[in-house]
């Protein structure tokens, strides 16, 4: 007998996760890393530099800049960070800038939950009705599915690091989640969906993703016109208005900066990136598409497929860019949740045992390294740290130790709960992957926060540069130096930096250039003071220069 839906869910399998454990899991995922660390090099530190340039009056709001180099793309993320730096002057600037982005990550988790809730409430997504009753009730089933989508998103490897940075992609993540929610909630929440729709495209366009906004709007128009729900079809004029609003708002904010480049790496590099970045949601999403292949035009499949396909394509066209791929994780998590009511027990057990061994081994590894740093045992681990991070001095903190211990005990309890006779809930297969990822992030941001901050921050580099500069230096000429290093020089070193002019054209009395191959040759009129690098790097040296009198 052919079933109208592949989901066969009994009433006892549709109970949701208790609210407090779910909220504690979200807190353990969102909060670690917000406090007690520097901005980390590359995108995180560069974005902070643009925010600080506005907040500290080094650049106007209309044109944030680092060392004279203006920001590209949308300005909204830099405005948000700068605003919080100004609103929270009692906090360290980088901490103040991270707070709104932590709130945005929490908002993305909530939007994914509500998106899946509304999609699972549609008639086509409901589980099959049993002949003598006992099937899951519609609301309970939708809530359990929403819990599964939230666990799937937390379990995603790619969101772990990029989701905790202060980069424009976090705001883009909010924008695509708002659009997905608007399309999902249209039949049930008329005005909430319309408001989310009006915000979503503008947020995407003003945070540096205009191509994604345009492509998603076209797909959303097609989906809304074909919908069987009247309220969804009534969303079409609101979509047109959202497109117009995005164009108007993004233009003066430099939002329409196109970054598509089809001359990128091999598609195999992109496939490798997707393979680990989107784990474990991509195999679950593929399984959902197979099991629900007769429902591809239904909202619970078509909405996440549309909102995932555009970022996946953009990532491929942008040289296998992981920041673009980040936007595919929320829709993939929603699509992955619809694999749960069709999952076979053997596949669920395989995912469980892989999670237990992988994340338990990772936790033991981190605790051993922590023991080596604090107690000197195991000696091999301590020698590795001293070899990789020259000059590092360990620190002990009671708060981080207690939080790490509580997180480890919670993981042990979760493993015990999952391996006991709790086999009915449809979200059970993602409990251990999500809990393991949250544990890994919590331990990394407690036990490993100090050494990670030493390795990922540019503060040690700034200290080494400062040791070879006079106490009162007018400015530092740094042409060709990476943007995140310029940001560190300006906002961690406190120096005025000029990266827009060549050394011969600059009036600065100190200089910094990246060292190329071979011995350094000082430019005419300059002498080499020192060659420095980060303590954790073996390459990537910088030459500190002084102008000759």
VEXNURO-606224 format. One record per residue: y, z, x of N, C-alpha, C in turn. Coordinates in steps of 0.001 Angstrom, whole numbers, plus 500000, padded with zeros to 6 digits. Each point is the difference from the previous one (the first is absolute). Example, Ala and Ser with C-alpha at 12.3 -4.5 7.8 and 13.67 -1.06 7.14 Angstrom:
BEGIN
494310507800513190501190500000499110501200500000500900501050499280499650501190500060500820501090500730499230
END
This chain:
BEGIN
498798500000500854501202500000499146501246500000500885500905499076499757501234499918500757501006501022499481500495500834500876500975501011499620501401499405500037500891500420499090501369499482500035500776500496501207499533501043500628500668500558501177498931500527500943500205499901501311498996500520500931500058501507500178500996500665499420500152501444500165499128500728498978499046500749500507499142500832499155500239501441500433500758500739499210500455501333500395499680500985498890499229501024500349499687501053499041501164500982499900500008500772498941501096500932499748500150501008501137498865500483500547500067501016501049500527499424501323500032498669500132500467499372501238501497499746500010500657500282498896501420499647499875500920501206500082499517501113500558500925501126500114500884499800501233501300500280499876500927499745501107499912501083501065500667499764501107500110501021501045500941501088499510499658501277500173500954501059499638501339499786500698501085500288499287501329499647500498500366500670501315499695501315500144500430500695501203499328499468501254498673499810500011499398499381501202500571498622500313500293499213498957500558498669500235501399500090500602500818500920499493501346500161500536499977500539501428499065500908500288499878500517501363499567498898500969499111499116499532499590498867500835501192499102500302500809499711498991501188499163500207500979500679500956500178501317499845500903500731500892499491499969501438498679500157500179499425499957501346500141498624500624500167498986499179500157498645500503501463499659500264500910500459499143501403499589500083500807500869500960499808501321499952500898500914500709499820500032501511498766500003500551499887500047501466500698498816500658500732500297501047500740498957500713501446499869499578500379500639498882501406499940499596500881500865500897499434501070500545500788500961500765499401500169501396500857500394500934499530500414501308499672498883500971500485498792499763499727498922500956501220499102500141500028499272501108501043498995500227499637498713499278500960499101499813499626498650499559499130499349501071498936499359499578499089499380500958500452498596500306499672499562501206500559498742500499499535498803499167500682498899500222499853498749499268500708500105498650499363499611498903500709499820498723500604501304499489499297501111500155500484501280499491501318500392500673500039499925501311501199500381500739501125498988499804499667498718499904501037498991499773500675500193498650499195500233498962500572500219498668500883501237499990499546501073500647500838501204500065501311499718500711499960499171501040501227499683500718501041499342499112499569499087499126500953499367499081500550501023498997499154500905499531500470501042499072501005500920500684499673500434501215500895500904500718501309499331500376499975498680500238501234499307500353501014500065498867499505499986498765500901500133498849500437501449499832499017500917500015500285501403499713500935500614501033499893499590501250500828500573501059501266499198500275500263498997499174501239499253500109500048498989501125498840499636500577499990499006501064500082498575499466499698499822498715500004498662499403500364500138498522500576498964499410500350500067498571498758499890499126500142500435498738498886499940499052499555498558499766500922499086500066499653498601499740499297499331501164500011500622501189499378499368501149499492501053500986498903500694499680499431500952500965499562499273501253500116500669501134499707499343501275499538501030501008499179499551500935499562500809501140500486499309501259500836500695500764500547499457501252500686498658499780500606499838498833500697498765499675499142498934499366498679500210499911499089499023499393499876500313498516500404499102499108499987500300498568498592499978499415499846500699498893498721500022499288499783498683499275498736499612499871499627498803499260499309500398498709500103499147498980499333500277498730500821500920499126499341500592499011500688500838499027500520501295500590501104500475499440500656501202500504499626501257499239499363499885498844499755501163499159499222501109500713498932499710500746499291501101500680500890500774500970500877499293500709500877500678500954501057500825499279500457499534498855500940500775499208499364501289499487498772499908499555499316501189499488499845501042501105499526499571501170499838500946501099501317500593500450501046499165500107501313500491500420500565500984498988499794499734498721500505500897498958499367501381500116498710500065500243499339501304500118500391500708501294500291499257501051500495500646501220501329500681499722500840499341499207501294500591499654499857501151499006499047499879499056499837501038498988499335501259500546499238499867501084499254501134500561500417500221501454501260500381500231500466500145501388499351501167500734499404500943499264499355501153500623498619499653500566499484498808499706498722499554500551500233499058501170499007499943500885500050499017501070500041498608499372500851499075500501500214498719499309498728499222499695499060499938500947498783499235499728499162500640498902500012501327499925499283500694498919500655499718498656501328500070499955500715499710498758499741498576499535499921499052500940499752498604499627498589499794499486499047500813500455498611499834499558499748500528498596500795500948499541499736500640498711499985498998498843500994499114499842499914499050498879498802499070500094499562499679501208498857499106500143498702500729499667499951501310500249498865500782499528499951500054498482501172500147499374500061499981498533499585498630499460500376498941500701499590498655499566498492499838500071499366500514501060498548499911500106499337500745498852500528501171499659499472500732498847500194499204498710501141499320499882500239499165498832499035498835499910499643499414501138499017498911500000498650500501499493499583501182500452498736500569499520500028500188498487501128500517499477500112500210498556499998498678499238500708499001500516500060498702499320498638499325499954499227500118501074498656499427500000499130500701498954500135501310499895499209500749499004500335499517498585501279499904499672500393499593498644499689498524499739500090499178501037499639498588499824498548499862499594499126500670500725498571499923499676499717500630498639500710501065499668499811500637498692500250499018498869501112499267500077500341499068498920499080498785499997499604499511501173499091498860500036498623500378499454499547501207500295498692500436499512500009500287498505501168500151499417500093500232498550499897498712499196500154498840500643499923498750499257498586499794499472499910499256498927498715499841499319498953499349500889500385499008500795499026499285500818499441500854501127500733501055500404499555500830501111499116501156499565499870500221498703499241501148499508498505499836500263499304501113500211498545499913500232499266499605498723498773499550500156499204499546498863499676501179499080500018499739498708499658501028499009498488500125499886499489501236500042498564500237499889499565499890498538498756499667499800499478499820498638500047501292499197499749501140500652499963501277499288501096500954500472501090499447500541501114500827500449499744500585501378500956500789500460499884500636501302500738499280501110500663498871499674500773499307501022501301500754500259500649499669501102501239500676500379501110499698499006500803501012499692501171499791499156501067499222500775500791499233499277500940499069500642500984500719500922500612501103499537501007500693500806499359500669501209498849500661499800499319500650501131499576498975501038499486498873499527499595498935500909501188499483500806501142499788499341501184499488500690500497500997501047499982501293499677500448501001500967499066500082501200498709499938499754499047500032501109500163498770500891500249498841499393500228498790500787501296500112500816501028500588499398501260500192500716499811500917501199499206501053499829499692500871501140499290499214501102499097499112499609499304499185500984500937499090500775500980499415499311500954499117500690500854500783500990500385501219499633500779500839500911499186500364501239498742500354499798499136500295501143499817498771500884499876498833499380499830498769500777501220499720500867501193500240499465501208499758500782500104500983501167499710501279499753500052500990501071498968499683501073498852499466499592498943499684500955500300498769500846501010499228499641500301498759500718500495500302501413499355499407500978500331500277501399501415499527500337500401498841499473501284499425500366501199500814499555499847500752498914501118500799499494500224501255500826499017500380500813500036501296500665501202500143500922500201499023500892501134500109500929501257499356499442499904498753499545501194499293499544500610500657498770499181500661499190500529500653498809500796501252500291499933500493501233500722501224500358501151499723500960500457498767500074501137499655500841501242499783499150501147499993500651501273499755499298500394498541500184499199499110499466500240498572500162500302499362498647500617498815499989500278499334498722498756499715499174498843499898500641498780499676499258499629501073498987500423501249500217499705501045499018500760499721498709501241499570500121500767499645498810499416498755499331499519499058500784499321498835499430498730500425499265499313501003500531498809500529499348500349500576498630501145500671499923500473500511498707500294498839499061500645498952500504500351498860499158498787499312499407498979499748500804498823499306499476499208500911499069500023501310500255499330500939499092500720500083498658501338499930500034500764499981498753499692498757499176499912498844500667499694498766499277498594500059499394499054500496500759498630500105499504499945500951498805500731501105500094500050500936498870500639499349498782501086499245500207500682499362498874499074499032499270499247499214500739499084499056499360498861500721499287499530501110500584498883500719499403500419500784498764501195500586500039500429500894498928500708499283498861500263498710500127500767499272498981499448500164498586498682499946499769499512500145498622500131501414499441500229501000500871499956501392499556501318500742500195500784499624500999501254500695500317501102498948500103500604499687498864500929498877499952501171500177500953500756501075499840501231500128500766499748500449501439498985500792500228499671500377501375499588498771500809499215499131499392499569498801500715501182499078500275500912499884499071501161499128500205500919500543501090500209501320500004500823500598501054499349499828501367498685500235500060499290499812501276500084498555500466499928499068499076500090498587500345501371499646500568501063500489499372501347499694500472500239500560501402499379501152500300500191500603501316499146499327501070498800499579499625499000499609500988500446498819500861500431498909499380500357498814500777501236500245500861500954500780499484501194500311500795499644500853501214499099500962499806499575500842501117499299499162501062499146499095499568499309499131500958500985499119500772500930499369499280500923499064500644500973500710500934500455501198499634500982500708500828499361500810501115498682499997500089499330500696501097499277499031500925500336498705499908499497499040500966498794499196499573499681499963498705498837499226499537500390499035498887500963499111500225500415499083498928498920498989499647499239499533500987498949499026499712498943500598499091499639501258500267499032500686499145500560500156498595501278500352499882500614500188498686499987498699499192500350498890500632500031498712499299498598499600499546499032500099500918498636499590499660499408500882498909500227501292500077499476500912498977500647499747498640501288499687500004500675499755498724499437498766499305499684498959500779499404498796499414498635500316499409499178500726500744498690500382499487500087500912498798500964500922500007500164500909498874500426499253498735500853498979500152500379499185498846498783499321499389499147499470500844498792499323499509499076500975499280499811501189500570499131500995499365500565500464498667501287500242499949500616500516498771499942498974498880500225498732500307499963498962498972498607499841499395498959500236500792498627499795499542499376501262499398500723501100500003499418501261499545499726499985498498498961500727499584499686500143498573500820501118499370500737500766500798500804501112499493501429499521499758500528500289498827501362499581499660501026500594500952499853501287500311500976500650500871499996499396501398498846499553500451499945499349501316500703498658499979499852499247498897500700498714499904501506500197499883500408501104499388501429500293499901500611500399501337499180500143501022500496500360501318500613498806500731499769498770499478500461498795500700501511499984500201500834500211498965501449499990500265500439501111500944499306501128499970500329501074500930499642499610501428498937499233500154499651499494501322501076499062500539500494499111499132501066499102500424501248500782500387500297501036499232501141500844500347499786500742501307498770500438500249499699500700501251500163499066501196499605498747499844500170499028501083501487499789500293500789499837498951501438499804500192500637501229500648499606501198499545500562501227500568499629500131501471498757499666500345499579500082501399500809499057500879500250498781499504500776499042500776501429500479500205500590500553498939501396500447500084500142501196500929499111500978499858500109501231500787499642499761501459499003499155500251499514499831501367500925499157500857500768499134499410500811499086500808501012500727500880500851500896499465500945500689500894499334501010500920498743500382499713499291500971500842499107499314501025500188498705500215499228499234500993498501500061499707499675500033498718498592500112499633499224498714500159500680498867499854499285498725500007499844499484501428499150500700500743499660499597501372498533499594500015499749498746500185498635499480499914499312500123501356498765500527499985499272500235501246498661499263500033499799499062499098498732499277499974499897499091501224498864500068500673499750499176501183498549499559499961499784498738499652498634499499499846499329499692501324500718500071501110499403499694501304499512501269500675499195500759499286499548501284500505498648499918500662499352501167500036498695500103500637498922499348499153498789499977500562498851499472499288499718500830498756499510499362498927499617500784498816498961501067500299499233499812501092499012501022500347500669501305500401501153499920500654500739501221500342500458500712498739500416499229499015500415500591498718498812500639499286498846499347500026498814500563499365499571501295500669500098500055501325499669501247500701500962501117499607501284499641499867500981500995499586499691500517498594499728499090499074499665500410498637498753500871499994499033499676500863498739500713500012500139501487500230500874500398500942500151501439500240501199500586499262501074499209499841501218500519499383499774500336498523499256499183499309499779500186498559498663500681499690499390500610500987498763500740499747500341501343499345499246500463498984498816499383499389500296499250498702501277499697499730500316499416498696499598498535499899499982499273501152499705498568499863498560499736499560498962500682500514498660499711499461499854500415498547500651501098499621499954500415498596500731498998499114501125499462500484500742499005499222499176498729499806499308499569501054499137498824499873498870500260499010499428501192500060498943500350499044500528500002498566501234500495499818500614499976498665500140498568499492500485499112500861500162498611499579498658499384499606498949500343500713498689499445499668499482500558498681500059501311499835499451500606498801500839499697498756501311499810500176500881499702498870500399498511499999499138499139500554500360498586500141500200499307498661499432500535498939500233499433498674501297500458499371500748500890500711501242500562499457501193499716500899499953498923500765501040499755500993501380499789499377500043499572498751501289499798499356500461501218499211499223501060500011500393501241499335500961500788500884500833500807499388501082500673500716499490500939501092498894500692499749499548500986500985499489499344501273499751498697499964499617499264501202501146499120500501500657499287499097501024499033500422501236500663500594500413501170499482501206500654500531499798500435501455498953500754500326499838500347501427499683498806500888499294498998499475499698498816500813501293499280500378500905499815499037501275499340500284500799500775501035500177501309499786500859500788500881499365500234501369498697499795500134499362500087501316500013498660500728499857498900499258499883498687500627501272499607500749501166500298499438501258499597500641500190500690501351499864501342500112500127500610501335498931499547500981498783499762499513498951499508500901500394498646500590500519499110499170500424498693500479501190500122500946500958500858499664501168500183500871499583500543501363499049500922500020499518500535501271499369498904500850499255499115499368499386498885500723501064499070500577501052499724499219501055499091500441500955500648500998499940501312500128500900500722500910499253500488501230499094499170500502499313500297501258499159501266499899499228500116498913499122501157499771500785501299500103501084500089499239500902501149500058499436501144499172499839501178500627499436501129499277501002500634499045501298499891500297500998500556499089500026499234498677499805498693500042499909499227498762498704500316499267498931500209500743498704500312499396500024501351499308500878500888500440500114501319499374500255499904498499500753498966499572500353499864498589498803499646499132498913499547500593498811499660499214499155501216499664500239501134500646499112501149499815500061500606498597501186500209499384499985500562498639499234499145498989500246498673499908499202499225499038498520499941500357499671499957501279498586500007500384499340501308499609500732501106500094499445501292499593499728500026498503500914499434499210499776499933498545498796499120499692499923498845500650498864499113499766498694500646500456500042500746501112498798500662500505499474501038499023500892500640499257499541501039499062499097499428498918500163498730499653499156499414498959498608499646500517499772500205501303498628499893500511499212501271499746500689501120499813499320501290499925499025500115498834500370499580498771499023500122498901498847499005500085500027499107500988498909499029500169499228500235501288500349501079500713499424500265501310498549500427499877499177499514500909498619500446500069499913501283500823499016500841499681499882501297500664499769499848501499499250498991500417499725499825501430501272499689500780500864499143499435501267499678500670500904501221500059500018500786498929500797501209499980499523500990501057498688500155500130499453500922500998500320499537501413499944498691500235500323499469501327501442500305500374500932499798499062501401500297500247500206501489500247499276500842499255500122501445500172499551500442501388498832499573500423499468500460501281500781499430501171500477498775499857500871499455501045501255500860500132500594500367498877501223500822500024499733501364500607498871500627499634499679501325500522499889499957501521499234499075500522499780499954501438501257499552500748500682498985499487501160499466500714501132501019500063500378500571498865501145500903499982499648501372500558498765500447499844499602501264500627500016499868501514499505498864500512500041499768501445501439499950500504500888499344499220501404499959500393500636501380500026499664500848499000500551501355499969499505500820501189498718499886500320499454500722501156500682499535501284500212498701500109500662499433501179501405500580500161500763500067498917501357500530500078500000501490500336499069500752499425499921501434500310499617500219501462499121499162500553499631500144501405501195499712500916500768498981499659501187499718500805501015501143499886500123500559498823500910501141499816499521501193500822498692500231499995499434501090500810500250499752501487499872498759500428500237499690501406501452500273500386500936499649499115501412500212500298500359501478500024499411500799499094500380501401499870499167500933500870498716499672500172499087500903500703499463499417501305500212498699500239499477499384501205498557499564499917499406500081498819498600499589499805499909499092498780499288498876500087499241499452501131500936499435501080499626500213501254500855499599501119500189498496500062498978499232499595500105498545500028501101499513499074500100500597498820501045499619499050501374500312500578500138501149500649501291500377500565500402499050501119499045499592500831500316499057501082500426498653499441499413499583498866500409498741499369501439500069499528500385501139499398501375500150499523500967499966501179499677500705501069500893500039501157500117498634500668498923499214499944500031498674500602500804499023499142499871500108498670500674499044499111501442500383499703500307501302500034501352500470499663500510500870501144500532499359501026500473500723501171501196500875499627499939501238500470501108500913499756499956500708498658498963499770499203499943500633498679499668501479500132500731500841499254499769501438499966499634500414498569498779500536499799499567500361498640500845501122499416500066500014498671500664501063499252499073500471498889500109501283499656499197500576498921500917500429498873499588499678498759500747500431498818499063500562498960500320501197499516499129500639499012499941499218498698501141499462499567500034499298498718499111498761500038500126499197501051499177498790500084498522500346500129499697501076500732498599500408500149499408500420498657500742500792499225499495500471498708499831498845499019500974499083499975499880498841499108498806499130500364499780499796501299498846499217500430498697500689499628499950501318500132498792500747499648499733499922498505501043500150499188499830499900498544499541498602499600500566498981500625499580498634499704498552499749500361499556500547501122498601499839500411499063500708499035500361501213499572499178500727499026499944499250498667501119499388499605500004499214498763499066498794500119499951499385501167499091498870500211498537500450499899499687501134500602498628500526499918499622500267498553500949500564499229499723500256498588499790498689499244500814498979500309499875498718499312498651499350500305499566500061501254498698499437500357498887500745499276500116501321499948498992500802499286499988499661498515501178499817499422500088499655498575499379498632499738500296499033500875499521498638499752498500499866500215499446500750500938498566499908500255499182500882499070500675500778499160499302500766498963499782499092498793499740500556498860499626499195498837501217499597499170500976499485500648501184499505499296499993498484500138499203499336499192499743498576500176500487499148498828500729500576499069500272499283498764501369499333499961501040500638500561501354499457499884500083498619500643500685499074499342500051498628500516500849499899501270500859500978500265500832499972501198499323500675501195498777500474499829499344500817501026499836499263501330499811498679499956499733499243501227501203499948500931501196500252499479501205499939500829500535501375500359499338501060499551500473501352500306499927500282501497498867499683500627499857500262501429500856499071500870500068498674499725500916499171500810501451500456499925500481500325498797501394500449499870500203501355500662499073500918499779500110501310500635499920499907501509499152499097500516499890499842501443501256499443500626500624499033499353501255499443500525501099501054499967500091500753498893501005501067499915499760501063501069498732500354500246499683500973501050500405499465501365499693498739500278500337499418501291501499500026500246500776499634498970501457500008500157500523501423500166499446500946499229500438501389500107499712500557501389498800499764500531499665500506501328500826499309501083500235498686499834500812499285500985501430500534500033500530500388498819501373500479499915500125501510500169498899500692500287500046501431500301499447500236501409498689499810500171499399500203501318500530499000501020500193498755499574500403498963500947501458499633499954500819500731499230501391499589499836500764500022501317499863501067500769500779500116501234499606498936501024498699499813500304499663498917500949500301498608499469499806499774498661500334498697499437501494499729500093500797501021499747501444499836500079500426499690501432499336500625500964500293499730501404499650498559500360498883499506499421499538498652500329500766498923499253500392500261498751500595498971499152501528500024499994500598501106500456501455500096500001500573499351501248501269499622499916500717499481501168500806501088500706499891501247499536500767501077500629499651500193501473498708499971500390499711500122501439500616498879500832500044498782499446500635498893500707501494500244500142500628500486498926501434500289500055500286501067501051499154501021500078500190501048501019499895499420501408499069499106500219499845499412501334501169499092500351500504499265499012501184499173500257501197500885500309500181501062499220501145500885500191500009500701501341498822500212500575499937500681501295500602499160501119500177498706499789500527499102501041501390499463499643500634500598499001501344499589499616500983501123500296501246499680500285500999501055500191500242500774498710500521501191500157500204500868498837500948499369498988501025499341500456500971499373499119499935498487500206499186499336499184499887498550500087500714499388498813500828498987500265500798499429498916499128499264498984499099499140500488499088499294499112498881499401500837498959499568499322498839499404500657499856498569499513500015499053500926499725498603499658498486499799499990499472499508498885498541499869499866499621498691499326500348498856500589499633498719499371498492499761500083499424499523498914498589499662499981499057501174499857500511501199499850499160501193499831499524500065498546498740500391499753499501500074498615500874500876499110500019499653498724500893500674499055499701501488499891498727500382500010499682501422499841500436500810501220500015499369501198500500500695501189501514500156499914500685498982499513501448500102499796500330501118499023499207500093498937500216501063499017499831501375500637498980500156500844499785501282500670501149500333500943500496499002500725501116500247500912501234500457499240500245499384498857501207500337499230499878501328499275498885500216499306499943501115499062499140501165500482499250499823501089499324501121500631500654500363501324500498498987500718500715500277501244501479500286499801500556499503498894501412500243499728500941499126500802499525498879500547500848499118500793500511498843499154501130499448500422500473498754499425499269498866500708499439499088499233499154498944500552500534498648499548500011499057500926500434498628499699498847499057500345499408499399498971498886499066500217500365498576499645501269499730499729500411498675499544500529499119501116500297500588501174500564499222501094499121500118501237500008498972500816499255500029501249500613501014500956499227500389501024500481501009500938501292499566500677500090498719500338501199499525500684501241500007499120499822499989498698501129499973499066500354501375499458499136500980500229500212501327499443500934500815500884500751500897499380500886500898500745499354501353500270498732500188499595499304501271500198499708500222501482499936501282500399499706500347501380498539500364500216499194499992498947498561500234500109499280498905499227498782499716500416499240498944499347498536500347499909499318499333499087498554500173499827499434498650499594499013499534500749499347498732499672498501500192500070499283499192499252498543500030500052499535499301501269499027500613500680499511499432501250499032498873499728500196498860500660499083498892499896498913500095501050499326498903500232498951499969501010500612500044501403499288500636500914500446500035501383501010501106500259500528500007501211500956501026500399501334499772499305500712501083499656501286499844499324501063499452500933500765499069499506501120499431500754501270500382499245500820500869500567501197500424499268500993498856499849500614499873498852501026498969499819501179500251500937500772498971500204501154500121500889500972501028499451500421500890500876500934501044499605499334501259499474498682500051500018499261501166499507498990500447501057499665501271499985498947500521500872498964500745499150498764499958500465498894500641499293499988501499500312500076500820498967499918501455500159498567500501499880499246499436499074498630500478499798499262499019499100498686500100500034499133499282499068499247501043499195500156499984498691499425501043499143499134499355498931499094500791499475499190499592498856499617501239499217499496499789498817499511501130499197498822500649500713499840501316499873498890500671500691498632499520499551499895499478498777498700499579499483499748498510500166500943499279500609499850498556500174499603499672501433499220498960500144499661499479501326500745498706500297500607499422498998500824498800500152501299500229499247500901499029500070501248500102499246501034500861500689500261499728501294500989500779500743501417499518499697500957500889500279501419499680499830500720500335501299500965499167500334500771500181501231501349500610499649500284501155500592501291500672499816500943499491501085501160499521499584500966499381500919501313500767500005500695499907501124501367500509500114500880498891500549501191499886499436500925498985500502500524500414501378499981499066500926500505500283501339501519500065499990500568500934500769501470500094500035500624498800500709
END
